[in-house]
């Protein structure tokens, strides 16, 4: 399992898989993202504020957590859309 995570992370960094920056959020459901975020993400760790990471870091983190938490692609897009919509500061301030 650790090797699978390492391989996936390496491919993401090299752009071998659908890169996080290319994630299409046009079909994301922000309401579902909020629900899944509060149900799934908070089971294992404390809440991070949307401003804690810039957009690119959130995208990378969500791809990582998709694997770790067993999220579907749609759940991942929904959560990411919810987090990015909740940001109150511009990424230039991160």
C-alpha positions as CSV (number, residue, x, y, z in Angstrom):
1,X,0.0,0.0,0.0
2,X,2.8,2.4,0.8
3,X,4.4,1.8,-2.6
4,X,1.1,2.5,-4.3
5,X,0.9,5.8,-2.5
6,X,4.5,6.7,-3.4
7,X,3.9,5.8,-7.0
8,X,0.7,7.8,-7.2
9,X,2.3,10.8,-5.5
10,X,5.3,10.7,-7.9
11,X,3.0,10.5,-10.9
12,X,1.0,13.4,-9.7
13,X,4.1,15.5,-9.2
14,X,5.3,14.6,-12.7
15,X,1.9,15.2,-14.2
16,X,1.5,11.6,-15.2
17,X,-2.1,11.4,-13.9
18,X,-4.9,13.9,-14.1
19,X,-3.1,16.8,-12.4
20,X,-4.7,18.6,-9.6
21,X,-4.6,21.9,-11.4
22,X,-6.6,20.4,-14.2
23,X,-9.4,19.2,-11.9
24,X,-12.7,20.3,-13.4
25,X,-14.8,21.9,-10.7
26,X,-17.6,23.0,-13.1
27,X,-19.7,20.0,-12.1
28,X,-18.9,20.2,-8.4
29,X,-21.7,20.3,-5.8
30,X,-20.6,22.7,-3.0
31,X,-23.4,21.7,-0.7
32,X,-22.4,18.0,-1.0
33,X,-18.8,19.0,-0.5
34,X,-19.7,20.7,2.8
35,X,-21.6,17.6,3.9
36,X,-18.9,15.1,2.9
37,X,-16.2,17.3,4.4
38,X,-18.0,17.5,7.7
39,X,-18.7,13.8,7.7
40,X,-15.6,12.2,6.3
41,X,-12.7,14.7,6.8
42,X,-13.4,15.5,10.4
43,X,-13.4,11.8,11.4
44,X,-9.6,11.6,11.3
45,X,-8.3,15.1,11.8
46,X,-9.0,18.6,12.9
47,X,-10.4,21.1,10.5
48,X,-8.0,23.2,8.6
49,X,-9.1,26.7,7.6
50,X,-9.4,27.3,3.8
51,X,-6.8,30.0,4.2
52,X,-4.2,27.6,5.7
53,X,-3.3,26.5,2.1
54,X,-3.2,28.1,-1.3
55,X,-5.3,26.7,-4.1
56,X,-2.6,24.6,-5.5
57,X,-1.8,23.1,-2.1
58,X,-5.5,22.3,-1.5
59,X,-5.7,20.6,-4.9
60,X,-2.6,18.5,-4.1
61,X,-3.9,17.7,-0.6
62,X,-7.3,16.6,-2.0
63,X,-5.7,14.3,-4.5
64,X,-3.7,12.8,-1.6
65,X,-6.7,12.5,0.6
66,X,-8.8,11.0,-2.2
67,X,-6.5,8.0,-2.0
68,X,-6.1,7.9,1.8
69,X,-9.8,8.4,2.6
70,X,-11.2,6.4,-0.3
71,X,-13.1,9.3,-1.8
72,X,-14.7,9.1,-5.2
73,X,-13.7,11.6,-7.9
74,X,-17.0,13.5,-7.4
75,X,-16.6,13.7,-3.7
76,X,-13.1,15.0,-4.1
77,X,-14.3,17.7,-6.6
78,X,-17.2,18.6,-4.3
79,X,-15.0,19.0,-1.2
80,X,-12.4,21.0,-3.1
81,X,-15.0,23.3,-4.5
82,X,-16.4,23.8,-1.0
83,X,-13.0,24.6,0.4
84,X,-12.1,27.0,-2.4
85,X,-15.5,28.8,-2.2
86,X,-14.9,29.2,1.5
87,X,-11.6,31.0,1.2
88,X,-11.8,34.6,2.4
89,X,-8.3,35.7,1.5
90,X,-6.5,35.8,-1.8
91,X,-3.8,33.2,-2.3
92,X,-1.3,36.0,-2.6
93,X,-1.6,36.4,1.2
94,X,-0.7,32.7,2.0
